[in-house]
Amino acid sequence: MSDDLNRYRVVAQRTDDAHQGAVALTNYVYARSVEEAVLKVRQRNERPGGLYGDQGLYRVVEVALEGLSAGERGRAALVRLEVYVRETVLPRTHPNSMQWRRALEALGEAGGLCTARTVDGDGDVIVCTRGAGHYDPDDVPPFRGGEPGGWHKAGAVIWNDRGAACVPHAAV
């Protein structure tokens, strides 16, 4: 189904009270316009023995747009996802973790984070999750024997500028 298709409700009313059929018929169809919706319903039902048939037993009396188009439904789903990430995922995610950074990246809000990277023993690339501008050459990590030198953090991984693969205090 294309993004520009809308769902229409097409209501047809019986033209002959002597006819035994229903007083009104309701069809649902996806189309780009009201005209196309009516055409599709008529083509589906205007055949010998069909509801509209040769005798003209029913005529269209109402065409109504039903709900949102596929594109609008997609945009609405993205809004719901964004609200979910902001209200549920971020508050439950530990700051300075890769999950937190990925959530901010998905929201398009990781621009204020440091871009320093390192590679762990498994070959995975780890990106600093601290804010851009955190660089302090006198910064000493919280563990014993740490040397000053602009330390970066991503979850439990901590490294200094010598282990970073890019400019440590640049923003995304």
Secondary structure, 3 states (H helix, E strand, C coil): CCCCCEEEEEEEEECCCCCCCCCEEEEEEEECCHHHHHHHHHHHHCCCCCCCCCCCCEEEEEEEEECCCHHHHHHHHHHHHHHHHHHHHHHHCCCCCHHHHHHHHHCCCHHHEECCEEECCCCCEEECCCECCCCCCCCCCCCCCCCCCCCEEECCEEECHHHCCCCCCCEC
